[in-house]
């Protein structure tokens, strides 16, 4: 009897996990080349002390490093990060909210219908920060360096031991955790609220205009709340991070403001908005489909 229950439960969860992973990988293949260019120059604008225009920054980067080492710097690290993320992101985005919805008291869900999404966002953020921080550190270093160098050798060069090297790889971990928690809880919460505001019933599929509107409306609070944390994370993880890596998180926020003013928190926001809308346009219909298929969307 117990063996049959185990088989049923395995089948219940294995199928959606495999489906979400395959769909997630397909989404990366479609969106990553465009996504990377936005991320590359958003990161550069965050790292630069000058107020260069996007056009000037593109010219300078191309002149200094060409197309592959300039525009697509850090692409290998980026694609490794994104492909790795798909193995846990999509199953977690669908199954963890479902788990919290079943776990939480019904009165809590009735009082705050998106609570399970917020808790799921915090859970995913903590997990993702720990497993991807070294990759993000390498990616950020690659994107902001001015000359092509061996990144691991460069990170290892001034370290006295393996523990110091690992600490270097996890530079900016605190900023990344906060950024990921704010990002994931904002995304899952607003995606849920906005998507279901367009629906007359949970089983209703979104139309293309509704998907576009959801993408835009979800992007706005994400940029407002997440961008300052992302700017500080870049300051910790960029190539010339000597003025930041020893600072506490509050002092790092203050230093970004002292160096660049309030606009420093939102450097590259236009690129991040465009990037997020591209991501959301690909993610929103997939999320909606998978929730209707596996996630038991909540009642309106």
TORTI-158214 format. One record per residue (C-alpha): residue number from 1; residue in three letters; x negated, y, z negated. Coordinates in steps of 0.2 Angstrom, whole numbers. Layout:
REM residues N
<node num="NUM" residu="ALA" px="X" py="Y" pz="Z"/>
...
END
This chain:
REM residues 300
<node num="1" residu="UNK" px="0" py="0" pz="0"/>
<node num="2" residu="UNK" px="-14" py="12" pz="-5"/>
<node num="3" residu="UNK" px="-23" py="8" pz="11"/>
<node num="4" residu="UNK" px="-8" py="12" pz="22"/>
<node num="5" residu="UNK" px="-6" py="29" pz="13"/>
<node num="6" residu="UNK" px="-24" py="33" pz="16"/>
<node num="7" residu="UNK" px="-22" py="29" pz="34"/>
<node num="8" residu="UNK" px="-7" py="40" pz="35"/>
<node num="9" residu="UNK" px="-15" py="54" pz="26"/>
<node num="10" residu="UNK" px="-31" py="52" pz="37"/>
<node num="11" residu="UNK" px="-21" py="53" pz="53"/>
<node num="12" residu="UNK" px="-11" py="68" pz="46"/>
<node num="13" residu="UNK" px="-27" py="78" pz="44"/>
<node num="14" residu="UNK" px="-39" py="71" pz="56"/>
<node num="15" residu="UNK" px="-29" py="75" pz="72"/>
<node num="16" residu="UNK" px="-26" py="94" pz="68"/>
<node num="17" residu="UNK" px="-45" py="96" pz="62"/>
<node num="18" residu="UNK" px="-51" py="88" pz="79"/>
<node num="19" residu="UNK" px="-38" py="99" pz="89"/>
<node num="20" residu="UNK" px="-43" py="115" pz="80"/>
<node num="21" residu="UNK" px="-62" py="112" pz="82"/>
<node num="22" residu="UNK" px="-60" py="108" pz="101"/>
<node num="23" residu="UNK" px="-49" py="124" pz="103"/>
<node num="24" residu="UNK" px="-61" py="134" pz="93"/>
<node num="25" residu="UNK" px="-76" py="129" pz="104"/>
<node num="26" residu="UNK" px="-66" py="133" pz="119"/>
<node num="27" residu="UNK" px="-62" py="150" pz="112"/>
<node num="28" residu="UNK" px="-81" py="153" pz="109"/>
<node num="29" residu="UNK" px="-86" py="149" pz="126"/>
<node num="30" residu="UNK" px="-73" py="161" pz="134"/>
<node num="31" residu="UNK" px="-77" py="175" pz="122"/>
<node num="32" residu="UNK" px="-95" py="175" pz="117"/>
<node num="33" residu="UNK" px="-104" py="184" pz="131"/>
<node num="34" residu="UNK" px="-93" py="199" pz="129"/>
<node num="35" residu="UNK" px="-92" py="197" pz="110"/>
<node num="36" residu="UNK" px="-111" py="197" pz="109"/>
<node num="37" residu="UNK" px="-114" py="213" pz="119"/>
<node num="38" residu="UNK" px="-102" py="222" pz="107"/>
<node num="39" residu="UNK" px="-110" py="215" pz="92"/>
<node num="40" residu="UNK" px="-128" py="218" pz="98"/>
<node num="41" residu="UNK" px="-125" py="237" pz="101"/>
<node num="42" residu="UNK" px="-114" py="239" pz="86"/>
<node num="43" residu="UNK" px="-128" py="232" pz="75"/>
<node num="44" residu="UNK" px="-141" py="243" pz="84"/>
<node num="45" residu="UNK" px="-130" py="259" pz="80"/>
<node num="46" residu="UNK" px="-129" py="254" pz="62"/>
<node num="47" residu="UNK" px="-148" py="251" pz="61"/>
<node num="48" residu="UNK" px="-153" py="267" pz="70"/>
<node num="49" residu="UNK" px="-156" py="283" pz="60"/>
<node num="50" residu="UNK" px="-153" py="294" pz="76"/>
<node num="51" residu="UNK" px="-136" py="298" pz="82"/>
<node num="52" residu="UNK" px="-139" py="291" pz="99"/>
<node num="53" residu="UNK" px="-125" py="289" pz="111"/>
<node num="54" residu="UNK" px="-120" py="272" pz="117"/>
<node num="55" residu="UNK" px="-126" py="277" pz="135"/>
<node num="56" residu="UNK" px="-143" py="282" pz="129"/>
<node num="57" residu="UNK" px="-145" py="267" pz="117"/>
<node num="58" residu="UNK" px="-141" py="256" pz="132"/>
<node num="59" residu="UNK" px="-154" py="265" pz="143"/>
<node num="60" residu="UNK" px="-167" py="264" pz="129"/>
<node num="61" residu="UNK" px="-164" py="246" pz="125"/>
<node num="62" residu="UNK" px="-165" py="241" pz="144"/>
<node num="63" residu="UNK" px="-180" py="251" pz="147"/>
<node num="64" residu="UNK" px="-189" py="244" pz="132"/>
<node num="65" residu="UNK" px="-184" py="226" pz="133"/>
<node num="66" residu="UNK" px="-175" py="222" pz="149"/>
<node num="67" residu="UNK" px="-158" py="213" pz="151"/>
<node num="68" residu="UNK" px="-162" py="196" pz="143"/>
<node num="69" residu="UNK" px="-173" py="202" pz="128"/>
<node num="70" residu="UNK" px="-163" py="219" pz="127"/>
<node num="71" residu="UNK" px="-145" py="217" pz="130"/>
<node num="72" residu="UNK" px="-144" py="199" pz="125"/>
<node num="73" residu="UNK" px="-157" py="199" pz="111"/>
<node num="74" residu="UNK" px="-151" py="187" pz="97"/>
<node num="75" residu="UNK" px="-139" py="178" pz="109"/>
<node num="76" residu="UNK" px="-147" py="161" pz="105"/>
<node num="77" residu="UNK" px="-144" py="164" pz="86"/>
<node num="78" residu="UNK" px="-127" py="171" pz="90"/>
<node num="79" residu="UNK" px="-121" py="156" pz="100"/>
<node num="80" residu="UNK" px="-128" py="144" pz="87"/>
<node num="81" residu="UNK" px="-119" py="153" pz="73"/>
<node num="82" residu="UNK" px="-102" py="154" pz="83"/>
<node num="83" residu="UNK" px="-102" py="136" pz="88"/>
<node num="84" residu="UNK" px="-107" py="130" pz="70"/>
<node num="85" residu="UNK" px="-93" py="141" pz="63"/>
<node num="86" residu="UNK" px="-80" py="133" pz="74"/>
<node num="87" residu="UNK" px="-82" py="116" pz="66"/>
<node num="88" residu="UNK" px="-75" py="123" pz="49"/>
<node num="89" residu="UNK" px="-66" py="139" pz="53"/>
<node num="90" residu="UNK" px="-51" py="134" pz="63"/>
<node num="91" residu="UNK" px="-47" py="119" pz="52"/>
<node num="92" residu="UNK" px="-49" py="130" pz="37"/>
<node num="93" residu="UNK" px="-39" py="144" pz="44"/>
<node num="94" residu="UNK" px="-24" py="132" pz="47"/>
<node num="95" residu="UNK" px="-26" py="119" pz="33"/>
<node num="96" residu="UNK" px="-32" py="129" pz="18"/>
<node num="97" residu="UNK" px="-17" py="141" pz="19"/>
<node num="98" residu="UNK" px="-6" py="126" pz="20"/>
<node num="99" residu="UNK" px="-14" py="119" pz="5"/>
<node num="100" residu="UNK" px="-12" py="134" pz="-5"/>
<node num="101" residu="UNK" px="6" py="136" pz="0"/>
<node num="102" residu="UNK" px="10" py="119" pz="-6"/>
<node num="103" residu="UNK" px="0" py="121" pz="-22"/>
<node num="104" residu="UNK" px="7" py="138" pz="-27"/>
<node num="105" residu="UNK" px="23" py="140" pz="-37"/>
<node num="106" residu="UNK" px="38" py="144" pz="-25"/>
<node num="107" residu="UNK" px="42" py="159" pz="-35"/>
<node num="108" residu="UNK" px="25" py="166" pz="-31"/>
<node num="109" residu="UNK" px="27" py="163" pz="-12"/>
<node num="110" residu="UNK" px="44" py="171" pz="-12"/>
<node num="111" residu="UNK" px="38" py="186" pz="-21"/>
<node num="112" residu="UNK" px="23" py="188" pz="-10"/>
<node num="113" residu="UNK" px="24" py="178" pz="6"/>
<node num="114" residu="UNK" px="6" py="181" pz="12"/>
<node num="115" residu="UNK" px="-2" py="177" pz="-4"/>
<node num="116" residu="UNK" px="-8" py="160" pz="2"/>
<node num="117" residu="UNK" px="-16" py="168" pz="17"/>
<node num="118" residu="UNK" px="-26" py="180" pz="5"/>
<node num="119" residu="UNK" px="-32" py="166" pz="-6"/>
<node num="120" residu="UNK" px="-37" py="156" pz="10"/>
<node num="121" residu="UNK" px="-47" py="171" pz="16"/>
<node num="122" residu="UNK" px="-57" py="172" pz="0"/>
<node num="123" residu="UNK" px="-60" py="154" pz="0"/>
<node num="124" residu="UNK" px="-67" py="154" pz="18"/>
<node num="125" residu="UNK" px="-77" py="169" pz="15"/>
<node num="126" residu="UNK" px="-86" py="162" pz="0"/>
<node num="127" residu="UNK" px="-90" py="146" pz="10"/>
<node num="128" residu="UNK" px="-95" py="155" pz="26"/>
<node num="129" residu="UNK" px="-106" py="168" pz="17"/>
<node num="130" residu="UNK" px="-117" py="154" pz="9"/>
<node num="131" residu="UNK" px="-119" py="143" pz="24"/>
<node num="132" residu="UNK" px="-122" py="157" pz="38"/>
<node num="133" residu="UNK" px="-131" py="170" pz="28"/>
<node num="134" residu="UNK" px="-149" py="164" pz="34"/>
<node num="135" residu="UNK" px="-142" py="163" pz="52"/>
<node num="136" residu="UNK" px="-135" py="181" pz="51"/>
<node num="137" residu="UNK" px="-151" py="187" pz="44"/>
<node num="138" residu="UNK" px="-161" py="180" pz="59"/>
<node num="139" residu="UNK" px="-148" py="186" pz="71"/>
<node num="140" residu="UNK" px="-148" py="204" pz="64"/>
<node num="141" residu="UNK" px="-168" py="204" pz="64"/>
<node num="142" residu="UNK" px="-168" py="199" pz="82"/>
<node num="143" residu="UNK" px="-155" py="212" pz="87"/>
<node num="144" residu="UNK" px="-164" py="226" pz="78"/>
<node num="145" residu="UNK" px="-182" py="222" pz="82"/>
<node num="146" residu="UNK" px="-192" py="233" pz="95"/>
<node num="147" residu="UNK" px="-204" py="220" pz="101"/>
<node num="148" residu="UNK" px="-202" py="201" pz="104"/>
<node num="149" residu="UNK" px="-209" py="191" pz="90"/>
<node num="150" residu="UNK" px="-207" py="174" pz="82"/>
<node num="151" residu="UNK" px="-194" py="178" pz="69"/>
<node num="152" residu="UNK" px="-197" py="164" pz="57"/>
<node num="153" residu="UNK" px="-216" py="167" pz="57"/>
<node num="154" residu="UNK" px="-212" py="186" pz="54"/>
<node num="155" residu="UNK" px="-201" py="182" pz="40"/>
<node num="156" residu="UNK" px="-213" py="169" pz="32"/>
<node num="157" residu="UNK" px="-229" py="180" pz="35"/>
<node num="158" residu="UNK" px="-228" py="190" pz="19"/>
<node num="159" residu="UNK" px="-220" py="177" pz="8"/>
<node num="160" residu="UNK" px="-230" py="168" pz="-6"/>
<node num="161" residu="UNK" px="-220" py="152" pz="-7"/>
<node num="162" residu="UNK" px="-205" py="143" pz="0"/>
<node num="163" residu="UNK" px="-193" py="150" pz="-13"/>
<node num="164" residu="UNK" px="-198" py="168" pz="-8"/>
<node num="165" residu="UNK" px="-195" py="163" pz="10"/>
<node num="166" residu="UNK" px="-178" py="157" pz="6"/>
<node num="167" residu="UNK" px="-174" py="172" pz="-4"/>
<node num="168" residu="UNK" px="-179" py="182" pz="12"/>
<node num="169" residu="UNK" px="-167" py="172" pz="23"/>
<node num="170" residu="UNK" px="-153" py="176" pz="10"/>
<node num="171" residu="UNK" px="-157" py="194" pz="10"/>
<node num="172" residu="UNK" px="-141" py="204" pz="10"/>
<node num="173" residu="UNK" px="-131" py="189" pz="3"/>
<node num="174" residu="UNK" px="-121" py="200" pz="-10"/>
<node num="175" residu="UNK" px="-116" py="212" pz="4"/>
<node num="176" residu="UNK" px="-111" py="198" pz="16"/>
<node num="177" residu="UNK" px="-100" py="190" pz="2"/>
<node num="178" residu="UNK" px="-91" py="206" pz="0"/>
<node num="179" residu="UNK" px="-90" py="210" pz="18"/>
<node num="180" residu="UNK" px="-83" py="192" pz="22"/>
<node num="181" residu="UNK" px="-70" py="192" pz="8"/>
<node num="182" residu="UNK" px="-64" py="209" pz="13"/>
<node num="183" residu="UNK" px="-64" py="204" pz="32"/>
<node num="184" residu="UNK" px="-56" py="187" pz="29"/>
<node num="185" residu="UNK" px="-42" py="192" pz="17"/>
<node num="186" residu="UNK" px="-38" py="207" pz="28"/>
<node num="187" residu="UNK" px="-38" py="197" pz="44"/>
<node num="188" residu="UNK" px="-27" py="183" pz="38"/>
<node num="189" residu="UNK" px="-16" py="194" pz="28"/>
<node num="190" residu="UNK" px="-12" py="207" pz="41"/>
<node num="191" residu="UNK" px="-12" py="194" pz="55"/>
<node num="192" residu="UNK" px="1" py="184" pz="46"/>
<node num="193" residu="UNK" px="12" py="200" pz="41"/>
<node num="194" residu="UNK" px="11" py="208" pz="59"/>
<node num="195" residu="UNK" px="14" py="192" pz="69"/>
<node num="196" residu="UNK" px="29" py="186" pz="59"/>
<node num="197" residu="UNK" px="36" py="204" pz="60"/>
<node num="198" residu="UNK" px="38" py="201" pz="78"/>
<node num="199" residu="UNK" px="47" py="184" pz="76"/>
<node num="200" residu="UNK" px="65" py="181" pz="74"/>
<node num="201" residu="UNK" px="61" py="163" pz="68"/>
<node num="202" residu="UNK" px="44" py="155" pz="63"/>
<node num="203" residu="UNK" px="45" py="143" pz="77"/>
<node num="204" residu="UNK" px="46" py="157" pz="90"/>
<node num="205" residu="UNK" px="31" py="159" pz="101"/>
<node num="206" residu="UNK" px="23" py="177" pz="104"/>
<node num="207" residu="UNK" px="24" py="185" pz="121"/>
<node num="208" residu="UNK" px="9" py="193" pz="129"/>
<node num="209" residu="UNK" px="14" py="211" pz="125"/>
<node num="210" residu="UNK" px="17" py="205" pz="107"/>
<node num="211" residu="UNK" px="0" py="197" pz="106"/>
<node num="212" residu="UNK" px="-8" py="213" pz="112"/>
<node num="213" residu="UNK" px="1" py="224" pz="99"/>
<node num="214" residu="UNK" px="-4" py="211" pz="85"/>
<node num="215" residu="UNK" px="-22" py="212" pz="91"/>
<node num="216" residu="UNK" px="-22" py="231" pz="90"/>
<node num="217" residu="UNK" px="-13" py="232" pz="73"/>
<node num="218" residu="UNK" px="-23" py="219" pz="65"/>
<node num="219" residu="UNK" px="-39" py="228" pz="71"/>
<node num="220" residu="UNK" px="-36" py="245" pz="63"/>
<node num="221" residu="UNK" px="-35" py="239" pz="44"/>
<node num="222" residu="UNK" px="-50" py="228" pz="48"/>
<node num="223" residu="UNK" px="-61" py="242" pz="54"/>
<node num="224" residu="UNK" px="-56" py="254" pz="40"/>
<node num="225" residu="UNK" px="-60" py="242" pz="26"/>
<node num="226" residu="UNK" px="-73" py="231" pz="33"/>
<node num="227" residu="UNK" px="-85" py="242" pz="43"/>
<node num="228" residu="UNK" px="-93" py="250" pz="27"/>
<node num="229" residu="UNK" px="-98" py="233" pz="20"/>
<node num="230" residu="UNK" px="-104" py="228" pz="37"/>
<node num="231" residu="UNK" px="-115" py="243" pz="39"/>
<node num="232" residu="UNK" px="-123" py="240" pz="22"/>
<node num="233" residu="UNK" px="-126" py="221" pz="26"/>
<node num="234" residu="UNK" px="-135" py="227" pz="42"/>
<node num="235" residu="UNK" px="-146" py="239" pz="32"/>
<node num="236" residu="UNK" px="-151" py="224" pz="21"/>
<node num="237" residu="UNK" px="-154" py="212" pz="36"/>
<node num="238" residu="UNK" px="-161" py="223" pz="50"/>
<node num="239" residu="UNK" px="-180" py="223" pz="54"/>
<node num="240" residu="UNK" px="-185" py="239" pz="45"/>
<node num="241" residu="UNK" px="-176" py="235" pz="29"/>
<node num="242" residu="UNK" px="-190" py="240" pz="17"/>
<node num="243" residu="UNK" px="-180" py="254" pz="10"/>
<node num="244" residu="UNK" px="-165" py="243" pz="6"/>
<node num="245" residu="UNK" px="-169" py="225" pz="2"/>
<node num="246" residu="UNK" px="-174" py="229" pz="-16"/>
<node num="247" residu="UNK" px="-159" py="240" pz="-20"/>
<node num="248" residu="UNK" px="-144" py="235" pz="-29"/>
<node num="249" residu="UNK" px="-127" py="235" pz="-19"/>
<node num="250" residu="UNK" px="-121" py="251" pz="-26"/>
<node num="251" residu="UNK" px="-137" py="260" pz="-23"/>
<node num="252" residu="UNK" px="-138" py="253" pz="-5"/>
<node num="253" residu="UNK" px="-120" py="261" pz="-2"/>
<node num="254" residu="UNK" px="-127" py="277" pz="-9"/>
<node num="255" residu="UNK" px="-143" py="276" pz="2"/>
<node num="256" residu="UNK" px="-133" py="273" pz="18"/>
<node num="257" residu="UNK" px="-123" py="289" pz="14"/>
<node num="258" residu="UNK" px="-138" py="299" pz="9"/>
<node num="259" residu="UNK" px="-147" py="294" pz="25"/>
<node num="260" residu="UNK" px="-133" py="295" pz="38"/>
<node num="261" residu="UNK" px="-118" py="303" pz="29"/>
<node num="262" residu="UNK" px="-101" py="296" pz="29"/>
<node num="263" residu="UNK" px="-101" py="292" pz="47"/>
<node num="264" residu="UNK" px="-115" py="280" pz="43"/>
<node num="265" residu="UNK" px="-102" py="268" pz="36"/>
<node num="266" residu="UNK" px="-93" py="268" pz="53"/>
<node num="267" residu="UNK" px="-108" py="268" pz="65"/>
<node num="268" residu="UNK" px="-103" py="258" pz="80"/>
<node num="269" residu="UNK" px="-84" py="258" pz="75"/>
<node num="270" residu="UNK" px="-79" py="260" pz="93"/>
<node num="271" residu="UNK" px="-88" py="244" pz="98"/>
<node num="272" residu="UNK" px="-82" py="235" pz="83"/>
<node num="273" residu="UNK" px="-64" py="240" pz="87"/>
<node num="274" residu="UNK" px="-66" py="234" pz="105"/>
<node num="275" residu="UNK" px="-75" py="218" pz="99"/>
<node num="276" residu="UNK" px="-61" py="214" pz="86"/>
<node num="277" residu="UNK" px="-47" py="217" pz="99"/>
<node num="278" residu="UNK" px="-56" py="205" pz="111"/>
<node num="279" residu="UNK" px="-58" py="192" pz="97"/>
<node num="280" residu="UNK" px="-40" py="195" pz="91"/>
<node num="281" residu="UNK" px="-33" py="193" pz="109"/>
<node num="282" residu="UNK" px="-41" py="176" pz="110"/>
<node num="283" residu="UNK" px="-37" py="171" pz="92"/>
<node num="284" residu="UNK" px="-20" py="177" pz="89"/>
<node num="285" residu="UNK" px="-11" py="166" pz="102"/>
<node num="286" residu="UNK" px="-22" py="151" pz="96"/>
<node num="287" residu="UNK" px="-18" py="154" pz="78"/>
<node num="288" residu="UNK" px="1" py="156" pz="82"/>
<node num="289" residu="UNK" px="1" py="140" pz="92"/>
<node num="290" residu="UNK" px="-9" py="130" pz="79"/>
<node num="291" residu="UNK" px="2" py="136" pz="64"/>
<node num="292" residu="UNK" px="18" py="131" pz="73"/>
<node num="293" residu="UNK" px="10" py="114" pz="77"/>
<node num="294" residu="UNK" px="1" py="110" pz="61"/>
<node num="295" residu="UNK" px="2" py="124" pz="48"/>
<node num="296" residu="UNK" px="20" py="124" pz="43"/>
<node num="297" residu="UNK" px="23" py="144" pz="45"/>
<node num="298" residu="UNK" px="32" py="151" pz="31"/>
<node num="299" residu="UNK" px="50" py="157" pz="32"/>
<node num="300" residu="UNK" px="54" py="175" pz="36"/>
END
